[in-house]
Amino acid sequence: MIKRRALFPRRSNYFVLANVLTIMRRMLLIVDPQYDFITGSLAVAGAEEAMNSLANYITESDGKYEVKVLTADSHPANHMSFVENGGLWNAHCIEGTPGAAIWQPVMRALISTQGDTILLKKGTDTATEEYSIFKNSDAAVRIKEIIRRHGIDIIDLCGIAGDVCVLDTLNDGRRLFGDGMFNVLADYSPSIDGGAPLQSAINSLQEKGR
Ligand SMILES: [Zn+2]
């Protein structure tokens, strides 16, 4: 009995250690919080409110994230996704124009809170569409490095548009890192269509335990 009692302090230390080890290291991944998708040529309904709420969330969550990554559509003026070039979309996020800039409340919140802020570009090649940041090979390599270096356990994902670039990022990310890596912040992911496709992806993640 004496021997067993002597073990108790040591066991409780193990419990403390286990709790420390189970603290999740999180990354915030914000897809394309750019003016053209908020108030510009491809404005999504509700995006301005959602991005302002996201900025508040980032400020209130100061310290929660090891690292914050934002992606940016960064197209040449003759990009294949534009209607005049046979694509689906109005010209948008042309590199160097105000429409390609990051929504200022979000940017200010990112740079004034703890954890590195890293901007990754996509859609930079005239002939290539890249809804998901993982389709840009340079950016995909960098994200993998960031995840490894920071020991990231969970990626909180949000941005614009929920049913296009956020959903495509989620689908690619699930294939690369598994379902357990992703948590979608739906309140900060306004969709073009009202959100049904993104919601069904969220439901499928939740069925798998998140
Ligand atoms: Zn684009």
Boltz pocket constraint, residues with backbone or C-beta under 6 A from the ligand:
constraints:
  - pocket:
      binder: B
      contacts: [[A, 73], [A, 75], [A, 81], [A, 92], [A, 93], [A, 123]]
      max_distance: 6.0
